[in-house]
Each structure stands twice: as C-alpha cells, then as structure tokens.
Amino acid sequence: MGLYGFNETQIIAFFASLVRVSFLLMLLPIFGDNVIPATVKIFLSFTINLIVFPVATSVGIGQVAAMASTDMGMAGLVVREACVGGIIGFIGKIFFDSLSFAFGHMGNQMGFNMAASYDHHSESSIPVISNMIMILATLLFLALDGHHLFLKAIVQSYQLIPLGGFVFSKAVVAYVLDTSSQIFWIACKLSAPMALMIFLINCAFGIVSKAVPQINVLVVSFTVNILAGFLVIALTLPVFGSSVSEVFVMMMDRMMHVIGMLA
C-alpha cells in the first residue's frame, strides 16, 4: 500500500487524471484566461480532479497499471491524457475565439481601432466597444450555467475515455480542423449586420464626395460610422442573446461529439 491507503497504480492514475484536467482547464474559455492567477488555476485543477477522480476509477484504471510498468509507458500515459484534455479544451476555445474575432471586427468597422483595450481571452488589443460586448457574452454564458456544462464535459470524458484509453485517429484531426473553420463562419454571421451597414454608408459617402467635393467626407464619416454602429448594436440587441446562445449550444455539441470520437 502507498500514500494514505492508495496503492501505486491509484496514485499514478490520480496524477494522470490531473494532467487531463489541467490541460483542459488551461485551454477552456474563462477558466484558462490570463486574468485568472496561475495559483488559482492550479488550485482549481487540483480541486476538480479530486471531485472527478472517483468517476475515473469507477470506469477502470487497468490501462494505467499496464502503461506505468515502464518509463516509456508512463510518458505515453502523460501524453495521452494531455492530448485528451487539450483537444476538448481547444474545441471550447475555438468558439469563444470566434466571438472575440466577430466583436473585434465590429469595433474596427465602427472606427474604434485606436481606442483599444487588452482582451484577456484573445490575449490581444481589441476596440473598447468590442471588449464590452465580449464581457456581455461571457456574462450571458455564465448566466446560462455554461460553466456547469464544462464540468459535465470533464465528467463525460472520464465515462467514455478511461485513463490511458485515448487512441489517435485521423478522424479526430479532421473534425478539429472542421471545427476550426467555424471561427470565420460564426464571425462573419455575427458581424454581417454591422459590416453591411458600414459598407452602405461608405458607398453613400463615395457618391457624396463625387457630387459635392467641398464636403470633407473623411472627417464626417468617422462620426457617422460610430453613430451607425451604435444604431446597429441597439437594433440587434434583442436577438443578441439568442444568436450568442446558438454559438454556445454548438460549442457544447461539438465538445460532446469529439469526446465520443476520442473514446
């Protein structure tokens, strides 16, 4: 017997499980953002691992015992668990990146390129108005208990993928690449009303500049674009919640599907 009544295999399984949870939380939106201190992330990973470890042991840790018998097997176990956590977390990160990309494009269209602030999720500078909308989307995600769905995905991964049971396949790679392409589709869909409005305004200013050359179109367009942008935001606000919620639903469906593919 080992530490506090646990045998060697169980101790190795616990730390292998910790690798999966740590990599998953490191890439998941909100949990993995830089605004959260590293010590909090470590504590959160350890706590969640303590909670879900009984699920992992109930499925079985026979694969861990077989792999832990050699150094190469131990290294392979760590790599497999890191891959499982990383792939699941990356799927979730993709959809939040698509929202950040969409809202950043909307802010740039309005002319807020110079008025930028640091976005802790995308780890880049985005327009202030875009950061505000991103915070609103994050609060909506938390209000819909999206963080509970993340925890459900962690538990589901242990129920379908035993420790050390991950097998690499080309189908998983193809699915992750297909999901990555959703970034541009979602971003274009969410920012389309703003892009269309600004495009029509720019076309109108182009006609005005030819008809009345005395008007300083460049100066006037800044104010008009900002006002038009706020008008689009106000008009689309009633459907903002449903549109962003659809993205969250798609994200969870994709995460659950990739867990099934990894099994």
Secondary structure, DSSP 8 states (H G I E B T S, - for coil): --GGG--HHHHHHHHHHHHHHHHHHHHSTTTT-TTS-HHHHHHHHHHHHHHHHHHHHHH--HHHHHHTTSHHHHHHHHHHHHHHHHHHHHHHHHHHHHHHHHHHHHHHHHT-SSSEEEETTTTEEEEHHHHHHHHHHHHHHHHTTHHHHHHHHHHHHHHHS-TT-----HHHHHHHHHHHTHHHHHHHHHHHHHHHHHHHHHHHHHHHHHH-TTS-HHHHHHHHHHHHHHHHHHHHHHHHHHHHHHHHHHHHHHHHHHHHHH-
